[in-house]
């Protein structure tokens, strides 16, 4: 999606920035790790394929992604602090340089299956598709596992998705400027996680996601679902309001 093309989300724990071409080499290096491949159910791609994938995430109407970085307090030194003379902006290649990148978080949208819709109600006649959002979260740097970065990024991302849903839905249907358009509803969010990735499963469960089955699916994945609300997120441990900052070219 282009919605977040110039948007960064800043909290005390993490900085989320749009996935750009200059992130690709580092991301490609991450994804050569067999453990990450297994945990994300991913196949290794060539560098050229990774660049093409980045373009897909940037332009496709059903994909929204951010790169997770260390927070701005760590991305800037005392002589070059973001909040002195450059307030309200995040600079590409500076605040999200290779050493600051730690992972990514994604939303993939698809239409809800007919059998999941409430067709028993004769008055129920949706004028727009109901959408399901699948969340994918990865903290690629193993030295930063179990430090709270995943929880921070997930809470920030969920808050952004829920509060920005009208804009996300407008871009999905391709009518960004049509105020009268019937917008798709968000039926629920879900995550599919490898059964061996117990920490990730526990993280999603702690945010209110519930397993759809006591047993993993054919691919060895546990599916968890939730339809959170912003007010509910605010009650969760370590939730904090994030800043929405402008993301600009830092070259």
C-alpha positions as CSV (number, residue, x, y, z in Angstrom):
1,X,0.0,0.0,0.0
2,X,1.0,3.6,-0.5
3,X,-0.8,4.7,2.6
4,X,2.3,4.7,4.8
5,X,4.7,5.8,2.1
6,X,5.7,8.9,4.0
7,X,4.7,7.8,7.5
8,X,6.8,6.6,10.5
9,X,5.4,5.4,13.8
10,X,7.6,6.3,16.8
11,X,7.3,4.9,20.4
12,X,9.8,4.7,23.2
13,X,10.7,1.1,22.3
14,X,10.5,0.9,18.5
15,X,10.4,3.0,15.3
16,X,8.3,1.7,12.4
17,X,9.2,3.0,8.9
18,X,7.9,2.1,5.4
19,X,9.7,-0.8,3.6
20,X,11.9,0.9,1.0
21,X,14.5,-0.2,-1.5
22,X,17.5,0.7,0.7
23,X,16.2,-1.8,3.3
24,X,16.3,-4.7,0.8
25,X,19.9,-5.8,1.1
26,X,19.7,-6.1,4.9
27,X,16.3,-7.8,4.7
28,X,17.7,-10.2,2.1
29,X,20.6,-11.1,4.4
30,X,18.2,-11.8,7.2
31,X,16.1,-14.2,5.1
32,X,19.1,-16.4,4.3
33,X,18.9,-17.7,7.9
34,X,17.2,-21.1,7.9
35,X,15.7,-20.5,11.3
36,X,13.9,-17.4,10.1
37,X,12.8,-19.2,6.9
38,X,11.3,-22.0,9.1
39,X,9.6,-19.6,11.5
40,X,8.1,-17.5,8.8
41,X,7.3,-20.3,6.3
42,X,9.4,-18.5,3.7
43,X,11.5,-19.7,0.8
44,X,14.8,-18.0,0.1
45,X,14.7,-15.5,-2.7
46,X,17.4,-14.0,-4.9
47,X,18.3,-10.4,-4.3
48,X,16.5,-9.4,-7.5
49,X,13.4,-11.3,-6.3
50,X,13.6,-9.5,-3.0
51,X,13.6,-6.1,-4.7
52,X,10.5,-7.1,-6.7
53,X,8.8,-8.3,-3.5
54,X,9.5,-4.9,-1.9
55,X,7.8,-3.2,-4.8
56,X,4.8,-5.5,-4.4
57,X,4.5,-4.6,-0.7
58,X,4.7,-0.9,-1.7
59,X,2.1,-0.8,-4.5
60,X,-0.3,-3.7,-4.0
61,X,-3.7,-2.7,-2.5
62,X,-3.8,-5.7,-0.1
63,X,-0.4,-5.4,1.6
64,X,0.8,-3.0,4.3
65,X,4.2,-3.3,5.8
66,X,6.7,-1.5,8.1
67,X,10.3,-2.2,8.9
68,X,10.9,-2.3,12.7
69,X,13.9,-0.3,13.9
70,X,15.4,0.7,17.2
71,X,13.7,3.7,18.7
72,X,14.8,7.2,17.8
73,X,16.5,7.7,21.1
74,X,19.0,5.1,20.0
75,X,19.0,6.0,16.4
76,X,20.4,9.5,17.1
77,X,23.4,10.6,19.1
78,X,23.5,13.7,21.2
79,X,24.9,15.9,18.5
80,X,22.4,14.8,15.9
81,X,19.2,14.2,17.8
82,X,15.9,14.0,15.9
83,X,14.2,16.4,18.3
84,X,16.7,19.3,17.9
85,X,16.0,21.3,14.8
86,X,14.4,18.4,12.9
87,X,11.3,17.8,15.0
88,X,8.5,15.7,13.5
89,X,10.5,14.0,10.8
90,X,12.3,10.6,10.4
91,X,15.1,10.6,7.8
92,X,15.5,7.6,5.5
93,X,19.0,5.9,5.6
94,X,19.7,7.8,8.8
95,X,17.3,6.8,11.5
96,X,16.6,3.5,9.7
97,X,20.2,2.7,8.7
98,X,21.2,-1.0,8.5
99,X,22.3,-1.1,12.2
100,X,19.0,0.2,13.3
101,X,16.8,-2.4,11.5
102,X,15.6,-5.3,13.6
103,X,12.6,-6.8,11.8
104,X,9.4,-6.2,10.0
105,X,5.6,-6.4,10.5
106,X,3.0,-6.9,7.8
107,X,-0.7,-6.9,7.1
108,X,-2.1,-8.9,4.3
109,X,-5.8,-8.4,3.4
110,X,-8.1,-10.8,1.7
111,X,-11.9,-11.2,1.4
112,X,-13.7,-13.2,4.0
113,X,-15.0,-16.6,2.9
114,X,-18.7,-16.9,2.2
115,X,-19.1,-19.6,4.8
116,X,-17.9,-17.3,7.5
117,X,-20.4,-14.5,6.8
118,X,-23.6,-14.2,8.8
119,X,-26.0,-15.2,6.1
120,X,-28.7,-16.4,8.6
121,X,-29.8,-12.8,9.0
122,X,-32.2,-12.0,6.1
123,X,-31.4,-8.3,6.5
124,X,-27.7,-8.9,6.1
125,X,-26.7,-7.8,2.6
126,X,-23.1,-6.5,2.6
127,X,-22.5,-3.8,0.0
128,X,-18.7,-4.2,0.2
129,X,-16.5,-7.3,1.0
130,X,-15.7,-8.1,4.6
131,X,-11.9,-8.3,4.9
132,X,-9.7,-10.5,7.0
133,X,-6.3,-9.1,8.0
134,X,-3.4,-11.5,8.5
135,X,-0.6,-10.2,10.7
136,X,3.0,-11.3,10.3
137,X,5.7,-10.2,12.8
138,X,9.4,-10.9,12.7
139,X,12.2,-9.8,14.9
140,X,15.1,-10.9,12.8
141,X,18.0,-9.9,15.1
142,X,18.4,-12.8,17.5
143,X,20.4,-10.7,19.9
144,X,17.3,-8.6,20.5
145,X,14.9,-11.4,21.2
146,X,13.0,-11.4,24.5
147,X,13.5,-7.6,24.9
148,X,10.0,-6.4,24.2
149,X,10.5,-5.2,20.7
150,X,8.0,-7.5,19.2
151,X,5.3,-6.6,21.6
152,X,5.9,-2.9,21.1
153,X,5.9,-3.1,17.4
154,X,2.7,-5.3,17.4
155,X,0.8,-2.9,19.7
156,X,1.9,0.1,17.6
157,X,1.0,-1.6,14.3
158,X,-2.4,-2.8,15.6
159,X,-3.2,0.7,16.8
160,X,-2.3,2.2,13.5
161,X,-4.3,-0.3,11.5
162,X,-7.4,0.1,13.5
163,X,-7.3,3.9,13.6
164,X,-6.4,4.1,9.9
165,X,-9.0,1.5,8.8
166,X,-11.1,3.9,6.6
167,X,-8.0,5.0,4.7
168,X,-6.8,1.3,4.4
169,X,-10.3,0.3,3.1
170,X,-10.4,3.2,0.6
171,X,-7.1,2.2,-0.9
172,X,-8.1,-1.5,-1.0
173,X,-11.2,-0.7,-3.1
174,X,-9.3,1.8,-5.2
175,X,-11.5,4.8,-4.3
176,X,-9.4,6.9,-2.0
177,X,-11.2,10.2,-2.8
178,X,-14.8,8.8,-2.9
179,X,-16.4,9.7,0.5
180,X,-19.6,7.9,-0.5
181,X,-18.0,4.6,-1.3
182,X,-19.1,1.6,0.7
183,X,-16.1,0.6,2.7
184,X,-15.2,-3.0,3.5
185,X,-15.4,-3.9,7.2
186,X,-12.6,-5.6,9.1
187,X,-14.1,-9.0,10.0
188,X,-11.1,-9.9,12.2
189,X,-7.3,-10.1,12.4
190,X,-5.5,-13.4,12.4
191,X,-1.9,-14.8,12.7
192,X,-0.6,-18.1,11.6
193,X,2.4,-19.2,13.6
194,X,4.6,-22.2,13.5
195,X,3.7,-24.5,16.4
196,X,7.3,-24.5,17.6
197,X,7.4,-20.7,17.9
198,X,5.9,-20.7,21.4
199,X,7.0,-17.2,22.3
200,X,5.2,-15.7,19.3
201,X,2.1,-17.6,20.1
202,X,2.1,-16.4,23.7
203,X,2.7,-12.9,22.6
204,X,-0.4,-12.9,20.4
205,X,-2.5,-14.6,23.0
206,X,-1.5,-11.9,25.6
207,X,-3.0,-9.4,23.2
208,X,-6.4,-11.2,23.1
209,X,-5.9,-13.4,20.1
210,X,-7.5,-16.9,20.5
211,X,-6.6,-20.2,18.9
212,X,-9.1,-21.4,16.4
213,X,-8.2,-25.1,17.2
214,X,-6.5,-27.0,19.8
215,X,-4.4,-28.7,17.1
216,X,-2.1,-27.1,14.5
217,X,-3.2,-27.2,10.9
218,X,-1.7,-29.5,8.1
219,X,1.3,-27.1,7.8
220,X,2.1,-27.2,11.5
221,X,0.7,-23.7,12.1
222,X,-1.4,-22.4,15.0
223,X,-4.1,-20.0,13.8
224,X,-5.1,-17.2,16.2
225,X,-7.9,-14.7,15.7
226,X,-9.0,-11.5,17.3
227,X,-11.1,-8.4,16.5
228,X,-9.4,-5.8,18.7
229,X,-10.5,-2.2,19.3
230,X,-8.2,0.7,20.0
231,X,-9.8,1.2,23.5
232,X,-9.1,-2.4,24.3
233,X,-5.4,-2.1,23.2
234,X,-4.9,0.9,25.5
235,X,-5.6,-1.4,28.5
236,X,-2.9,-3.9,27.6
237,X,0.4,-4.1,29.3
238,X,3.1,-1.8,27.9
239,X,0.7,0.0,25.5
240,X,1.7,3.5,24.7
241,X,0.4,6.1,22.3
242,X,2.8,6.4,19.3
243,X,3.8,9.5,17.4
244,X,3.0,9.7,13.7
245,X,6.0,11.4,12.1
246,X,6.8,12.3,8.5
247,X,9.2,10.0,6.8
248,X,11.5,11.8,4.3
249,X,14.5,11.1,2.1
250,X,17.6,11.4,4.2
251,X,20.2,11.3,1.4
